[in-house]
Amino acid sequence: MYYELYIDLFFLENFMMDSILLLFVRSVFGKKSFTIRTFTAGIISAVFSCVVIAIRMPEAVKCFCNYCIIPVIMIWAGVKISNVLQLFEGLLLLYFTAICLGGIMQLFRPYLGIVSVVYGGALVGFFILKMSWNLLTRAGNLQKRCCRVVLYDETKKWDIRAMIDTGNMLQDPVGQKPVHIISKKMAEKIYGAKMVEELMEYSLSKENEEKWMQKKLHFISCQTIQGTHLLPVITMDKMEIRQKSVIEIQMPQIGIGIMQETDYQMIVNAQSIGGAKYGCRDNKYTTV
């Protein structure tokens, strides 16, 4: 069978597709996307593809070059690889991305005779993959930060939906302990609406004042979007953070009432459980 191949168009198409695939792989690896290295690797892989198709060789050899040798060259040249495992991960990601991009390109199959549509379809496919990856990454990060917290006070305990917040850097200025925050609604379930209402209005009755003092009630200054507030803080007996494992914190500092209850009822200060793991700048706090 006779084929007529325009080597310049073949080179251009391979260069475009390989560069788009490498841009996505680099973004997943956390590299800067638009660099000379990416497009240099695209040119190198396109040249190798042209050489493979132009030289007569057995089909098995061509398949080996197209699906093994050239992808390795692409990853090695286009992504800064530090070890063999990273190279293997890059290859798997490259194959997966190529399959997904090929599926998206099938949507434009009736119009593939128009070169500009081919290039436009490839770019649309790239952005679809990039947005999908970003959504999956955000969902994964949110899932990682969600947890269950059990608060213990005297003989009672409460199971609470919580989120580990890397933006919560609040500390008790006296003891330098991290402060966790529960919603006003949750505080009312624990201590009663009347006690919490008095607390939020800074007008404690004599009866309730004694109860709060037993909880080592004190106020600290905190900054929110609305401005600076005095946050009531109490000390509870114990707190357990439950994810894959259970982290126990003795005598936790609990702030009351500056958050709105949504999907979670408590904000956990990430610094108290090893902040660097969750992206905090400060990692000097450890679990007690």
Phi and psi in degrees as a GROMACS rama.xvg file:
@    title "Ramachandran Plot"
@    xaxis  label "Phi"
@    yaxis  label "Psi"
@TYPE xy
-105.875  130.718  TYR-2
-119.841  142.48  TYR-3
-105.966  116.3  GLU-4
-116.797  125.588  LEU-5
-90.9865  105.35  TYR-6
-65.45  -29.6956  ILE-7
-68.8495  -42.5138  ASP-8
-68.6359  -37.2329  LEU-9
-61.8729  -43.433  PHE-10
-62.7156  -46.3043  PHE-11
-62.7523  -42.1892  LEU-12
-65.9522  -42.8814  GLU-13
-66.407  -40.321  ASN-14
-60.9145  -44.6494  PHE-15
-64.1122  -49.7758  MET-16
-64.9833  -43.8072  MET-17
-64.9406  -38.767  ASP-18
-65.3436  -41.2622  SER-19
-64.3238  -42.6104  ILE-20
-62.0392  -42.2589  LEU-21
-68.0792  -35.9138  LEU-22
-60.0405  -42.0228  LEU-23
-68.2625  -45.0225  PHE-24
-60.1726  -42.888  VAL-25
-64.1908  -38.6198  ARG-26
-66.7647  -36.0912  SER-27
-67.5059  -36.9219  VAL-28
-77.963  -1.92943  PHE-29
78.8462  23.379  GLY-30
-92.5864  160.212  LYS-31
-66.7376  128.926  LYS-32
-71.9781  -58.6889  SER-33
-88.8364  95.3482  PHE-34
-133.601  161.959  THR-35
-62.2619  -33.373  ILE-36
-57.7724  -40.9475  ARG-37
-61.563  -49.8386  THR-38
-74.8108  -27.8636  PHE-39
-64.4778  -42.8831  THR-40
-64.0658  -37.3766  ALA-41
-62.7469  -40.1066  GLY-42
-65.9327  -44.7259  ILE-43
-61.4806  -47.232  ILE-44
-66.0379  -36.2565  SER-45
-66.1691  -39.902  ALA-46
-62.921  -44.6494  VAL-47
-62.5491  -38.6044  PHE-48
-63.3846  -40.1035  SER-49
-65.2011  -40.7112  CYS-50
-63.996  -43.8059  VAL-51
-62.2724  -41.556  VAL-52
-78.6944  -23.4227  ILE-53
-82.5284  -29.4724  ALA-54
-91.8162  136.225  ILE-55
-73.2485  126.425  ARG-56
-158.039  162.385  MET-57
-59.3645  148.465  PRO-58
-59.9269  -35.6263  GLU-59
-62.9481  -39.1938  ALA-60
-68.5201  -41.1202  VAL-61
-61.6117  -43.5209  LYS-62
-62.1151  -41.9548  CYS-63
-62.6081  -41.6052  PHE-64
-67.3469  -44.1522  CYS-65
-69.5581  -35.7582  ASN-66
-105.222  -8.32884  TYR-67
-125.153  -56.8603  CYS-68
-68.5071  -51.9356  ILE-69
-64.5346  -42.6565  ILE-70
-59.9102  -38.1071  PRO-71
-63.2326  -42.5213  VAL-72
-62.6787  -41.623  ILE-73
-59.6213  -49.2763  MET-74
-67.1731  -42.6587  ILE-75
-63.5477  -42.2883  TRP-76
-82.6196  -33.1127  ALA-77
-93.5019  -22.2249  GLY-78
-125.603  137.749  VAL-79
-72.3276  104.883  LYS-80
-99.5041  130.898  ILE-81
-101.847  -21.5089  SER-82
-154.363  173.309  ASN-83
-67.005  -37.243  VAL-84
-61.5814  -41.6762  LEU-85
-65.5778  -35.9713  GLN-86
-63.0367  -43.2991  LEU-87
-64.2124  -42.8392  PHE-88
-62.4703  -40.7162  GLU-89
-63.3655  -39.4181  GLY-90
-65.2627  -45.4755  LEU-91
-60.3455  -42.3342  LEU-92
-66.2287  -38.3441  LEU-93
-63.2835  -45.5871  LEU-94
-62.2715  -45.5468  TYR-95
-62.1372  -43.5503  PHE-96
-64.7759  -39.9759  THR-97
-62.6  -40.415  ALA-98
-64.4309  -46.1271  ILE-99
-63.5251  -44.2553  CYS-100
-64.9997  -38.2655  LEU-101
-61.9693  -39.558  GLY-102
-64.2391  -41.6901  GLY-103
-65.1765  -37.89  ILE-104
-64.7585  -25.621  MET-105
-62.6117  -25.0884  GLN-106
-62.6525  -27.3634  LEU-107
-100.475  12.9124  PHE-108
-54.7302  -42.0749  ARG-109
-63.5239  -18.1795  PRO-110
-113.758  13.4701  TYR-111
-68.7478  -8.504  LEU-112
-71.2596  -20.7085  GLY-113
-93.1908  117.019  ILE-114
-60.1181  -41.9927  VAL-115
-62.9769  -33.8539  SER-116
-67.5867  -36.4172  VAL-117
-59.6714  -50.1235  VAL-118
-65.8022  -41.4313  TYR-119
-63.6308  -41.6894  GLY-120
-62.1295  -38.5129  GLY-121
-65.25  -41.5643  ALA-122
-66.9389  -41.5363  LEU-123
-60.0882  -43.3289  VAL-124
-60.3182  -40.1009  GLY-125
-61.4974  -46.4217  PHE-126
-68.6093  -34.0693  PHE-127
-63.7996  -44.5396  ILE-128
-64.2692  -40.9424  LEU-129
-64.8133  -45.0543  LYS-130
-65.7769  -38.8547  MET-131
-62.9795  -42.283  SER-132
-64.0725  -42.4696  TRP-133
-62.2618  -40.8883  ASN-134
-64.9264  -42.9707  LEU-135
-64.5459  -39.4175  LEU-136
-64.3124  -44.2289  THR-137
-63.7067  -42.673  ARG-138
-62.9514  -39.9862  ALA-139
-65.5123  -41.5794  GLY-140
-64.7739  -40.084  ASN-141
-65.2387  -41.4969  LEU-142
-63.3543  -37.9737  GLN-143
-64.9843  -32.6158  LYS-144
-87.0992  -14.6028  ARG-145
-79.4032  144.243  CYS-146
-157.653  173.359  CYS-147
-107.674  137.953  ARG-148
-122.764  133.839  VAL-149
-111.28  119.757  VAL-150
-99.2468  134.088  LEU-151
-115.398  130.498  TYR-152
-144.806  115.52  ASP-153
58.4701  -119.305  GLU-154
-101.44  1.77932  THR-155
-105.576  160.288  LYS-156
-144.244  152.999  LYS-157
-133.819  131.829  TRP-158
-95.0072  122.27  ASP-159
-126.545  141.134  ILE-160
-78.9465  128.847  ARG-161
-138.28  163.727  ALA-162
-131.237  134.056  MET-163
-80.6844  116.877  ILE-164
-107.922  114.149  ASP-165
-73.9082  -14.4684  THR-166
-87.3715  -9.86197  GLY-167
-85.3484  100.221  ASN-168
-106.161  17.5065  MET-169
-69.667  133.561  LEU-170
-130.205  153.763  GLN-171
-77.2716  117.877  ASP-172
-63.729  -21.6534  PRO-173
-82.0371  -59.1683  VAL-174
-89.9347  -5.55332  GLY-175
58.6937  29.8118  GLN-176
-93.6034  146.681  LYS-177
-64.8852  145.711  PRO-178
-109.562  125.674  VAL-179
-97.0728  154.05  HIS-180
-124.58  131.429  ILE-181
-111.36  155.03  ILE-182
-72.0635  158.663  SER-183
-60.8583  -38.9014  LYS-184
-62.415  -40.7472  LYS-185
-68.5615  -39.5506  MET-186
-62.4343  -35.9271  ALA-187
-66.5868  -34.2362  GLU-188
-66.8202  -32.7651  LYS-189
-82.2156  -47.1608  ILE-190
-112.355  -8.22098  TYR-191
99.3045  145.643  GLY-192
-63.7857  -38.6914  ALA-193
-66.0611  -45.9633  LYS-194
-61.8981  -42.4392  MET-195
-69.5422  -38.9827  VAL-196
-61.8521  -44.1163  GLU-197
-61.4538  -40.2765  GLU-198
-63.676  -43.455  LEU-199
-69.6057  -25.8446  MET-200
-94.1721  2.52488  GLU-201
57.0754  33.9307  TYR-202
-133.017  80.1849  SER-203
-82.6228  136.109  LEU-204
-74.3066  160.648  SER-205
-60.5518  -38.3331  LYS-206
-65.4832  -47.0869  GLU-207
-75.6754  -27.6364  ASN-208
-60.5028  -41.2937  GLU-209
-64.4921  -39.6052  GLU-210
-64.9553  -42.1195  LYS-211
-68.0877  -36.0882  TRP-212
-63.4227  -30.0039  MET-213
-66.1955  -25.1178  GLN-214
-90.0542  11.6083  LYS-215
56.1908  47.2041  LYS-216
-63.2389  133.188  LEU-217
-152.079  167.948  HIS-218
-118.73  138.504  PHE-219
-127.359  155.208  ILE-220
-83.3953  135.517  SER-221
-139.364  149.721  CYS-222
-103.454  127.034  GLN-223
-125.839  -178.55  THR-224
-62.2546  -34.3321  ILE-225
-76.5428  -15.7751  GLN-226
134.299  -160.811  GLY-227
-91.2286  134.107  THR-228
-131.789  159.287  HIS-229
-93.4847  118.491  LEU-230
-99.6768  121.032  LEU-231
-71.1171  131.034  PRO-232
-126.539  133.407  VAL-233
-123.737  165.568  ILE-234
-110.972  123.131  THR-235
-100.557  169.619  MET-236
-70.489  -45.6445  ASP-237
-159.825  157.408  LYS-238
-143.873  132.953  MET-239
-117.267  127.424  GLU-240
-102.699  119.011  ILE-241
-114.312  113.333  ARG-242
-125.863  -118.296  GLN-243
-71.5228  -31.3572  LYS-244
-126.991  173.678  SER-245
-109.141  124.745  VAL-246
-108.346  125.34  ILE-247
-106.846  131.024  GLU-248
-124.742  122.56  ILE-249
-86.5667  141.414  GLN-250
50.7472  56.1169  MET-251
-72.1877  149.903  PRO-252
-90.7994  122.013  GLN-253
-118.634  118.32  ILE-254
-88.7214  149.498  GLY-255
-120.851  125.594  ILE-256
93.5031  7.81766  GLY-257
-100.228  3.9586  ILE-258
-115.453  147.243  MET-259
-86.9757  135.717  GLN-260
-77.9093  121.778  GLU-261
-122.097  -111.677  THR-262
-81.222  -12.7985  ASP-263
-135.04  157.73  TYR-264
-111.089  -2.85479  GLN-265
-150.735  144.588  MET-266
-108.717  119.769  ILE-267
-93.3243  129.518  VAL-268
-71.9108  115.79  ASN-269
-64.2955  -22.992  ALA-270
-67.353  -24.3928  GLN-271
-77.3785  -11.1043  SER-272
-123.213  26.1922  ILE-273
91.3663  78.5401  GLY-274
-61.3023  -32.6959  GLY-275
-61.9986  -30.7823  ALA-276
-61.4368  -30.2857  LYS-277
-106.884  14.2825  TYR-278
92.2143  9.16614  GLY-279
-75.2868  153.655  CYS-280
-77.2311  -26.2758  ARG-281
-111.714  128.68  ASP-282
-124.615  25.8247  ASN-283
-82.4242  -9.30369  LYS-284
-89.5111  140.813  TYR-285
-130.817  160.431  THR-286
-69.7371  135.465  THR-287
